[in-house]
Amino acid sequence: MGFSESRTAPAFANSTQLDWEELARFYEWHLEHRVDELAHQESLRWLVECWTDSMTYSLRR
């Protein structure tokens, strides 16, 4: 039997999807650990939260 993309694509897609999910969790973890740094900088905190939300949403799509 020869190479079949349909047989290998789901395994590759699943592996890649898990990598994106891991990266999204890292961004959320990183934001959680910056709470003290961002506590007194409302505008920076807002930018970091928006950026993190955007990245995690994009990575999980």
Sine and cosine of phi, psi and omega as CSV:
sin_phi,cos_phi,sin_psi,cos_psi,sin_omega,cos_omega
0.00,0.00,0.69,-0.73,-0.05,-1.00
-1.00,0.06,-0.03,-1.00,0.01,-1.00
-0.90,0.44,0.74,-0.68,0.01,-1.00
-0.77,-0.64,0.91,-0.43,-0.02,-1.00
-0.89,0.46,-0.58,0.81,-0.04,-1.00
-0.91,0.41,-0.42,0.91,0.01,-1.00
-0.99,0.13,-0.47,0.88,-0.06,-1.00
-0.98,-0.18,-0.39,0.92,-0.08,-1.00
-0.87,0.48,-0.71,0.70,-0.03,-1.00
-0.87,0.49,-0.62,0.78,0.01,-1.00
-0.91,0.42,-0.67,0.74,0.03,-1.00
-0.91,0.42,-0.71,0.71,-0.02,-1.00
-0.89,0.46,-0.65,0.76,0.00,-1.00
-0.90,0.43,-0.68,0.74,0.02,-1.00
-0.89,0.46,-0.70,0.71,-0.01,-1.00
-0.91,0.41,-0.65,0.76,0.02,-1.00
-0.88,0.48,-0.65,0.76,0.04,-1.00
-0.91,0.41,-0.60,0.80,0.05,-1.00
-0.89,0.45,-0.68,0.74,0.01,-1.00
-0.91,0.41,-0.64,0.77,0.02,-1.00
-0.89,0.45,-0.66,0.75,0.03,-1.00
-0.89,0.46,-0.65,0.76,0.03,-1.00
-0.91,0.40,-0.65,0.76,0.04,-1.00
-0.88,0.48,-0.69,0.73,0.04,-1.00
-0.89,0.45,-0.58,0.81,0.05,-1.00
-0.89,0.46,-0.71,0.70,0.00,-1.00
-0.88,0.48,-0.65,0.76,0.04,-1.00
-0.91,0.41,-0.68,0.74,0.03,-1.00
-0.88,0.48,-0.69,0.73,-0.02,-1.00
-0.89,0.45,-0.66,0.75,0.04,-1.00
-0.89,0.45,-0.67,0.74,0.01,-1.00
-0.87,0.49,-0.54,0.84,-0.03,-1.00
-1.00,0.04,0.02,1.00,0.06,-1.00
-0.97,-0.25,0.18,0.98,-0.07,-1.00
-0.82,0.57,-0.75,0.66,-0.03,-1.00
-0.89,0.46,-0.67,0.74,-0.01,-1.00
-0.90,0.44,-0.61,0.79,-0.09,-1.00
-1.00,-0.06,-0.04,1.00,-0.10,-0.99
-0.86,0.51,-0.58,0.82,-0.08,-1.00
-0.96,-0.27,0.16,0.99,-0.03,-1.00
-0.81,-0.59,0.99,0.15,-0.11,-0.99
-0.86,0.52,-0.69,0.73,-0.04,-1.00
-0.92,0.38,-0.65,0.76,0.04,-1.00
-0.92,0.39,-0.66,0.75,0.03,-1.00
-0.86,0.51,-0.70,0.72,0.02,-1.00
-0.87,0.49,-0.71,0.71,0.02,-1.00
-0.89,0.46,-0.70,0.72,-0.01,-1.00
-0.91,0.41,-0.65,0.76,0.03,-1.00
-0.91,0.43,-0.69,0.72,0.03,-1.00
-0.89,0.45,-0.70,0.71,0.00,-1.00
-0.89,0.46,-0.69,0.72,0.00,-1.00
-0.90,0.45,-0.70,0.71,0.04,-1.00
-0.87,0.50,-0.68,0.73,0.00,-1.00
-0.90,0.43,-0.70,0.72,0.00,-1.00
-0.90,0.43,-0.72,0.69,-0.03,-1.00
-0.92,0.40,-0.61,0.79,0.05,-1.00
-0.89,0.46,-0.72,0.69,0.00,-1.00
-0.89,0.45,-0.66,0.75,-0.02,-1.00
-0.93,0.38,-0.50,0.87,-0.05,-1.00
-1.00,-0.01,-0.07,1.00,0.01,-1.00
-0.97,0.23,0.00,0.00,0.00,0.00
